[in-house]
Amino acid sequence: MEGLSQRWSLLLPPGQGCPRPGRGTLVLVLTLSLLMYPVLRGFALQLHSAFTGSYIPGTLSIAFISCLNQQIAKDIARAIMDKKLAAYVNILPKSLALYFWKGELEESTEILLLVQTRTSKISELSNYVRSIHPFEIPEIISLPIDQGNPLYLKWIEESVPQD
């Protein structure tokens, strides 16, 4: 132990011990900790999921897609399923929609698709639906699934291939 203190004494000016971190160092460490939190949290959730078999919130999503009529809704739903972009598609009955289009208030009836899929597939799903949808700007929005029946969520994961 004496050898270590003699080596340190050669590196430091006489009369000084081990230097203390300054405010800049503390700010840097705190900033890096805050920036790394999402990455570390995600890694911890994946480890937890791997060991326990539990669901990682946000890895699955529900996409909402509006369609002009029942036939278009069925065609789009079938195309999504044929491409294996979803595990499940609900086709909800007519609803009244009010919206502004090109400066005018419009009113129409629409059919809504609820598409359950992997969050990692949302971009591919959106691109595909835009390529086949008759609307100039189709409604395609998604929300991550935070929780649910673990067996059902596992079934969605098994039904939709990973990237």
Helices and strands as residue ranges (DSSP letters): H 2-11, H 23-52, E 60-67, H 70-82, E 88-101, E 104-118, G 119-121, H 122-132, E 140-144, H 150-159
